[in-house]
């Protein structure tokens, strides 16, 4: 299992802070297409992706036990 974490606006859009999926052996992009596209999260394409607390490209292959975090851009003033 791979755990997915949502933060800020993505958490609100998804209606949950996390979910677990069977995504070992998939890339982040493949996981996104299979599990996250149906959630229709507007900010997901602009979000940074981290695996196990390190930023990672969408071509990174996931392993069992990975924690994937989607972190939307932060704005402030």
Residue, then its C-alpha position, 0 to 999 in steps of 0.5 A: x500500500x501507498x499512502x497519499x496525503x493531501x494538504x491545504x486546499x487539496x484536503x478540502x477539495x478531496x474531503x479527506x486528508x489521506x487515502x491508501x492505494x495499491x500503487x507499488x510499481x507505478x509512477x506517480x503519474x500512473x497513480x495520479x491517472x488511476x486513483x486521483x483523476x476521478x477525485x477531480x481536484x483542481x489544484x492537483x496539477x499545480x501541487x508539488x509532490x513529495x515521497x517520504x518527505x523529499x520532493x520527487x518528479x512524476x516519473x518516480x516509481x513508488x514502493x510499498x510503504x511510500x508516503x506521497x504528499x501533494x502540497x499546493x503552492x503557498x501564497x501569502x503577503 
